Amino acid sequence: MAGFGSHPGYTSGEVDGDAVIFQYPREFPADECERLVPDAETAHRLVRERRPELLDLLEQRRRRFAALIAGRPDAPVAGAESAILIAYCRLAFRHGSWGRDFHHYHNENHIFEILGSRIERLIDAIGIDSLSLRDWFLLALFAAAHDLRQREAPLWEAGIGSNERASIEETFRILALCGFTPQRNEEVFLSIELMIAGSTFDARPPHPPQEYNSVDSIVQSGGALAQKIDHKLDKHVGGWRADRRLVHAQELALIAADLDTANVAEPFPLFMASTERLCLEREMRSHRDSADPASAQPVLRFLTSGQEHYFFDLHRFSSDPGRRTFAPAKQANTERMRVLIHELQARSTRARNGAEVLQNFRAIVAELS
C-alpha cells in the first residue's frame, strides 16, 4: 500500500513498541482491550453496532476532503479510517462506556469532542488547503489515540508521561494493523509520536496538596509538553532543526495540543461540563466519593484555585492555527470564569461534601450561561 509519503535518510524504529524519535525502553505491552479489538474488521463491526454516528462523521469528513483525496490517489484513506476506529473502540472498552473502568473525562466521548467540532472549527478557521491530507489524518488519529492509556504508573524521570508513552506504543501497533510501516510512512510515525508525547500536561499547582496523584501531572514545568518539545528535541535529537520532517512534526504537535486543550474555548456551559467531568474523574482516581465529607475541600480547590491556575497560568494556545481558531472564544469566557471562581468560593465554604460543591457549581454556571 502506498503511503502518505516518506523520505530517505531517516532510520526508523521497528513497530514493536519502540519509539521512532525518543529512545525510551519499551514497557507497555498489549493488554486485554487490545485483544478485544484485534483488527479493523472487529472495529468496524463494533462501531456499526454501538456508535454508528462515528461512521457518519468519517463519511462527512471524507466528503469535505474530497478534493485533497482526489489529488492523492495513493493515500491509504481506508487504512487511516480503520486506525481511528480501532483506537476509538479500545478506549471505549478500556476507560469508556463499554468497559468496567469508566473515566468521566478520558473516554470515547472526548474523541468526538476533538475529532468532531474542534477539528471542524480548525478547518473553518484556516482552510482545508492550509494542511496536507496526511496532516489532517494525523490530527484525527491524535484525537482518537492520544488518551488510549490512563492507568500507567508515572515515571517522573522520563519527561514524557507514562500514559502518553504507552499510548504511542499502542498507536504504533494500530498503525501496523492498518498497513502502515515506518519504512513507507515514516512521517506518520514521527509525527504521531511527537504529537502524543506533546499532549503530556502538568496541571499541578506550584506546591501540590497531598491528594494529587498521577492523574494530575507528569512533567514538572507546567502546562502542555508540546510548548517545550523543541527543548526536548534539542536534548535528544541533534540537528533536528535541519530536518524538515521533524520541524513539521513539532508544528503539528503544537496544533494537536491546542485541539486537546480547547475546552477553554467551548461555549461556557460546555467548558464547565468538561471541567466537572475532569473533577469527577480526579475524585474517582483519588478513591473518593463526592458524597464523602473528605471530598469537599479537594473538589472546591479543583474547581476554584485549580481551574484558576489552569485557565490563567498554565493554558495557552501554542500554534498560530490554534490561536486563530480558539483564542477569541477563550477570551470570551474569561470574565465568567473569574465570576464563577469567586462565587463558588463564597458559596461553598461550609459545603458538607463534594456533591454540595458541585451542586453550587452547576447553579452558578446556569446563572452565568
Secondary structure as a PSIPRED ss2 file (coil, helix, strand):
# PSIPRED VFORMAT (PSIPRED V4.0)

   1 M C   1.000  0.000  0.000
   2 A C   1.000  0.000  0.000
   3 G C   1.000  0.000  0.000
   4 F C   1.000  0.000  0.000
   5 G C   1.000  0.000  0.000
   6 S C   1.000  0.000  0.000
   7 H C   1.000  0.000  0.000
   8 P C   1.000  0.000  0.000
   9 G C   1.000  0.000  0.000
  10 Y C   1.000  0.000  0.000
  11 T C   1.000  0.000  0.000
  12 S C   1.000  0.000  0.000
  13 G C   1.000  0.000  0.000
  14 E C   1.000  0.000  0.000
  15 V C   1.000  0.000  0.000
  16 D C   1.000  0.000  0.000
  17 G C   1.000  0.000  0.000
  18 D C   1.000  0.000  0.000
  19 A C   1.000  0.000  0.000
  20 V C   1.000  0.000  0.000
  21 I C   1.000  0.000  0.000
  22 F C   1.000  0.000  0.000
  23 Q C   1.000  0.000  0.000
  24 Y C   1.000  0.000  0.000
  25 P C   1.000  0.000  0.000
  26 R C   1.000  0.000  0.000
  27 E C   1.000  0.000  0.000
  28 F C   1.000  0.000  0.000
  29 P C   1.000  0.000  0.000
  30 A C   1.000  0.000  0.000
  31 D C   1.000  0.000  0.000
  32 E H   0.000  1.000  0.000
  33 C H   0.000  1.000  0.000
  34 E H   0.000  1.000  0.000
  35 R H   0.000  1.000  0.000
  36 L H   0.000  1.000  0.000
  37 V C   1.000  0.000  0.000
  38 P C   1.000  0.000  0.000
  39 D C   1.000  0.000  0.000
  40 A H   0.000  1.000  0.000
  41 E H   0.000  1.000  0.000
  42 T H   0.000  1.000  0.000
  43 A H   0.000  1.000  0.000
  44 H H   0.000  1.000  0.000
  45 R H   0.000  1.000  0.000
  46 L H   0.000  1.000  0.000
  47 V H   0.000  1.000  0.000
  48 R H   0.000  1.000  0.000
  49 E H   0.000  1.000  0.000
  50 R H   0.000  1.000  0.000
  51 R C   1.000  0.000  0.000
  52 P H   0.000  1.000  0.000
  53 E H   0.000  1.000  0.000
  54 L H   0.000  1.000  0.000
  55 L H   0.000  1.000  0.000
  56 D H   0.000  1.000  0.000
  57 L H   0.000  1.000  0.000
  58 L H   0.000  1.000  0.000
  59 E H   0.000  1.000  0.000
  60 Q H   0.000  1.000  0.000
  61 R H   0.000  1.000  0.000
  62 R H   0.000  1.000  0.000
  63 R H   0.000  1.000  0.000
  64 R H   0.000  1.000  0.000
  65 F C   1.000  0.000  0.000
  66 A H   0.000  1.000  0.000
  67 A H   0.000  1.000  0.000
  68 L H   0.000  1.000  0.000
  69 I H   0.000  1.000  0.000
  70 A H   0.000  1.000  0.000
  71 G H   0.000  1.000  0.000
  72 R C   1.000  0.000  0.000
  73 P C   1.000  0.000  0.000
  74 D C   1.000  0.000  0.000
  75 A C   1.000  0.000  0.000
  76 P C   1.000  0.000  0.000
  77 V H   0.000  1.000  0.000
  78 A H   0.000  1.000  0.000
  79 G H   0.000  1.000  0.000
  80 A H   0.000  1.000  0.000
  81 E H   0.000  1.000  0.000
  82 S H   0.000  1.000  0.000
  83 A H   0.000  1.000  0.000
  84 I H   0.000  1.000  0.000
  85 L H   0.000  1.000  0.000
  86 I H   0.000  1.000  0.000
  87 A H   0.000  1.000  0.000
  88 Y H   0.000  1.000  0.000
  89 C H   0.000  1.000  0.000
  90 R H   0.000  1.000  0.000
  91 L H   0.000  1.000  0.000
  92 A H   0.000  1.000  0.000
  93 F H   0.000  1.000  0.000
  94 R H   0.000  1.000  0.000
  95 H H   0.000  1.000  0.000
  96 G C   1.000  0.000  0.000
  97 S C   1.000  0.000  0.000
  98 W C   1.000  0.000  0.000
  99 G C   1.000  0.000  0.000
 100 R C   1.000  0.000  0.000
 101 D C   1.000  0.000  0.000
 102 F C   1.000  0.000  0.000
 103 H C   1.000  0.000  0.000
 104 H C   1.000  0.000  0.000
 105 Y C   1.000  0.000  0.000
 106 H C   1.000  0.000  0.000
 107 N C   1.000  0.000  0.000
 108 E H   0.000  1.000  0.000
 109 N H   0.000  1.000  0.000
 110 H H   0.000  1.000  0.000
 111 I H   0.000  1.000  0.000
 112 F H   0.000  1.000  0.000
 113 E H   0.000  1.000  0.000
 114 I H   0.000  1.000  0.000
 115 L H   0.000  1.000  0.000
 116 G H   0.000  1.000  0.000
 117 S H   0.000  1.000  0.000
 118 R H   0.000  1.000  0.000
 119 I H   0.000  1.000  0.000
 120 E H   0.000  1.000  0.000
 121 R H   0.000  1.000  0.000
 122 L H   0.000  1.000  0.000
 123 I H   0.000  1.000  0.000
 124 D H   0.000  1.000  0.000
 125 A H   0.000  1.000  0.000
 126 I H   0.000  1.000  0.000
 127 G C   1.000  0.000  0.000
 128 I H   0.000  1.000  0.000
 129 D H   0.000  1.000  0.000
 130 S H   0.000  1.000  0.000
 131 L C   1.000  0.000  0.000
 132 S C   1.000  0.000  0.000
 133 L H   0.000  1.000  0.000
 134 R H   0.000  1.000  0.000
 135 D H   0.000  1.000  0.000
 136 W H   0.000  1.000  0.000
 137 F H   0.000  1.000  0.000
 138 L H   0.000  1.000  0.000
 139 L H   0.000  1.000  0.000
 140 A H   0.000  1.000  0.000
 141 L H   0.000  1.000  0.000
 142 F H   0.000  1.000  0.000
 143 A H   0.000  1.000  0.000
 144 A H   0.000  1.000  0.000
 145 A H   0.000  1.000  0.000
 146 H C   1.000  0.000  0.000
 147 D C   1.000  0.000  0.000
 148 L C   1.000  0.000  0.000
 149 R C   1.000  0.000  0.000
 150 Q C   1.000  0.000  0.000
 151 R C   1.000  0.000  0.000
 152 E C   1.000  0.000  0.000
 153 A C   1.000  0.000  0.000
 154 P C   1.000  0.000  0.000
 155 L C   1.000  0.000  0.000
 156 W H   0.000  1.000  0.000
 157 E H   0.000  1.000  0.000
 158 A H   0.000  1.000  0.000
 159 G C   1.000  0.000  0.000
 160 I C   1.000  0.000  0.000
 161 G C   1.000  0.000  0.000
 162 S H   0.000  1.000  0.000
 163 N H   0.000  1.000  0.000
 164 E H   0.000  1.000  0.000
 165 R H   0.000  1.000  0.000
 166 A H   0.000  1.000  0.000
 167 S H   0.000  1.000  0.000
 168 I H   0.000  1.000  0.000
 169 E H   0.000  1.000  0.000
 170 E H   0.000  1.000  0.000
 171 T H   0.000  1.000  0.000
 172 F H   0.000  1.000  0.000
 173 R H   0.000  1.000  0.000
 174 I H   0.000  1.000  0.000
 175 L H   0.000  1.000  0.000
 176 A H   0.000  1.000  0.000
 177 L H   0.000  1.000  0.000
 178 C C   1.000  0.000  0.000
 179 G C   1.000  0.000  0.000
 180 F C   1.000  0.000  0.000
 181 T C   1.000  0.000  0.000
 182 P C   1.000  0.000  0.000
 183 Q C   1.000  0.000  0.000
 184 R C   1.000  0.000  0.000
 185 N C   1.000  0.000  0.000
 186 E H   0.000  1.000  0.000
 187 E H   0.000  1.000  0.000
 188 V H   0.000  1.000  0.000
 189 F H   0.000  1.000  0.000
 190 L H   0.000  1.000  0.000
 191 S H   0.000  1.000  0.000
 192 I H   0.000  1.000  0.000
 193 E H   0.000  1.000  0.000
 194 L H   0.000  1.000  0.000
 195 M H   0.000  1.000  0.000
 196 I H   0.000  1.000  0.000
 197 A H   0.000  1.000  0.000
 198 G H   0.000  1.000  0.000
 199 S C   1.000  0.000  0.000
 200 T C   1.000  0.000  0.000
 201 F E   0.000  0.000  1.000
 202 D E   0.000  0.000  1.000
 203 A C   1.000  0.000  0.000
 204 R C   1.000  0.000  0.000
 205 P C   1.000  0.000  0.000
 206 P C   1.000  0.000  0.000
 207 H C   1.000  0.000  0.000
 208 P C   1.000  0.000  0.000
 209 P C   1.000  0.000  0.000
 210 Q C   1.000  0.000  0.000
 211 E C   1.000  0.000  0.000
 212 Y C   1.000  0.000  0.000
 213 N C   1.000  0.000  0.000
 214 S C   1.000  0.000  0.000
 215 V C   1.000  0.000  0.000
 216 D C   1.000  0.000  0.000
 217 S C   1.000  0.000  0.000
 218 I C   1.000  0.000  0.000
 219 V C   1.000  0.000  0.000
 220 Q C   1.000  0.000  0.000
 221 S C   1.000  0.000  0.000
 222 G C   1.000  0.000  0.000
 223 G E   0.000  0.000  1.000
 224 A E   0.000  0.000  1.000
 225 L H   0.000  1.000  0.000
 226 A H   0.000  1.000  0.000
 227 Q H   0.000  1.000  0.000
 228 K H   0.000  1.000  0.000
 229 I H   0.000  1.000  0.000
 230 D H   0.000  1.000  0.000
 231 H H   0.000  1.000  0.000
 232 K H   0.000  1.000  0.000
 233 L H   0.000  1.000  0.000
 234 D H   0.000  1.000  0.000
 235 K H   0.000  1.000  0.000
 236 H H   0.000  1.000  0.000
 237 V C   1.000  0.000  0.000
 238 G C   1.000  0.000  0.000
 239 G C   1.000  0.000  0.000
 240 W H   0.000  1.000  0.000
 241 R H   0.000  1.000  0.000
 242 A H   0.000  1.000  0.000
 243 D C   1.000  0.000  0.000
 244 R H   0.000  1.000  0.000
 245 R H   0.000  1.000  0.000
 246 L H   0.000  1.000  0.000
 247 V H   0.000  1.000  0.000
 248 H H   0.000  1.000  0.000
 249 A H   0.000  1.000  0.000
 250 Q H   0.000  1.000  0.000
 251 E H   0.000  1.000  0.000
 252 L H   0.000  1.000  0.000
 253 A H   0.000  1.000  0.000
 254 L H   0.000  1.000  0.000
 255 I H   0.000  1.000  0.000
 256 A H   0.000  1.000  0.000
 257 A H   0.000  1.000  0.000
 258 D H   0.000  1.000  0.000
 259 L H   0.000  1.000  0.000
 260 D H   0.000  1.000  0.000
 261 T C   1.000  0.000  0.000
 262 A H   0.000  1.000  0.000
 263 N H   0.000  1.000  0.000
 264 V H   0.000  1.000  0.000
 265 A H   0.000  1.000  0.000
 266 E C   1.000  0.000  0.000
 267 P C   1.000  0.000  0.000
 268 F H   0.000  1.000  0.000
 269 P H   0.000  1.000  0.000
 270 L H   0.000  1.000  0.000
 271 F H   0.000  1.000  0.000
 272 M H   0.000  1.000  0.000
 273 A H   0.000  1.000  0.000
 274 S H   0.000  1.000  0.000
 275 T H   0.000  1.000  0.000
 276 E H   0.000  1.000  0.000
 277 R H   0.000  1.000  0.000
 278 L H   0.000  1.000  0.000
 279 C H   0.000  1.000  0.000
 280 L H   0.000  1.000  0.000
 281 E H   0.000  1.000  0.000
 282 R H   0.000  1.000  0.000
 283 E H   0.000  1.000  0.000
 284 M H   0.000  1.000  0.000
 285 R H   0.000  1.000  0.000
 286 S C   1.000  0.000  0.000
 287 H C   1.000  0.000  0.000
 288 R C   1.000  0.000  0.000
 289 D C   1.000  0.000  0.000
 290 S C   1.000  0.000  0.000
 291 A C   1.000  0.000  0.000
 292 D C   1.000  0.000  0.000
 293 P H   0.000  1.000  0.000
 294 A H   0.000  1.000  0.000
 295 S H   0.000  1.000  0.000
 296 A H   0.000  1.000  0.000
 297 Q H   0.000  1.000  0.000
 298 P H   0.000  1.000  0.000
 299 V H   0.000  1.000  0.000
 300 L H   0.000  1.000  0.000
 301 R H   0.000  1.000  0.000
 302 F H   0.000  1.000  0.000
 303 L H   0.000  1.000  0.000
 304 T H   0.000  1.000  0.000
 305 S H   0.000  1.000  0.000
 306 G H   0.000  1.000  0.000
 307 Q H   0.000  1.000  0.000
 308 E H   0.000  1.000  0.000
 309 H H   0.000  1.000  0.000
 310 Y H   0.000  1.000  0.000
 311 F H   0.000  1.000  0.000
 312 F H   0.000  1.000  0.000
 313 D H   0.000  1.000  0.000
 314 L H   0.000  1.000  0.000
 315 H C   1.000  0.000  0.000
 316 R C   1.000  0.000  0.000
 317 F C   1.000  0.000  0.000
 318 S C   1.000  0.000  0.000
 319 S C   1.000  0.000  0.000
 320 D H   0.000  1.000  0.000
 321 P H   0.000  1.000  0.000
 322 G H   0.000  1.000  0.000
 323 R H   0.000  1.000  0.000
 324 R H   0.000  1.000  0.000
 325 T H   0.000  1.000  0.000
 326 F H   0.000  1.000  0.000
 327 A H   0.000  1.000  0.000
 328 P H   0.000  1.000  0.000
 329 A H   0.000  1.000  0.000
 330 K H   0.000  1.000  0.000
 331 Q H   0.000  1.000  0.000
 332 A H   0.000  1.000  0.000
 333 N H   0.000  1.000  0.000
 334 T H   0.000  1.000  0.000
 335 E H   0.000  1.000  0.000
 336 R H   0.000  1.000  0.000
 337 M H   0.000  1.000  0.000
 338 R H   0.000  1.000  0.000
 339 V H   0.000  1.000  0.000
 340 L H   0.000  1.000  0.000
 341 I H   0.000  1.000  0.000
 342 H H   0.000  1.000  0.000
 343 E H   0.000  1.000  0.000
 344 L H   0.000  1.000  0.000
 345 Q H   0.000  1.000  0.000
 346 A H   0.000  1.000  0.000
 347 R H   0.000  1.000  0.000
 348 S C   1.000  0.000  0.000
 349 T C   1.000  0.000  0.000
 350 R C   1.000  0.000  0.000
 351 A C   1.000  0.000  0.000
 352 R C   1.000  0.000  0.000
 353 N C   1.000  0.000  0.000
 354 G H   0.000  1.000  0.000
 355 A H   0.000  1.000  0.000
 356 E H   0.000  1.000  0.000
 357 V H   0.000  1.000  0.000
 358 L H   0.000  1.000  0.000
 359 Q H   0.000  1.000  0.000
 360 N H   0.000  1.000  0.000
 361 F H   0.000  1.000  0.000
 362 R H   0.000  1.000  0.000
 363 A H   0.000  1.000  0.000
 364 I H   0.000  1.000  0.000
 365 V H   0.000  1.000  0.000
 366 A H   0.000  1.000  0.000
 367 E H   0.000  1.000  0.000
 368 L H   0.000  1.000  0.000
 369 S C   1.000  0.000  0.000
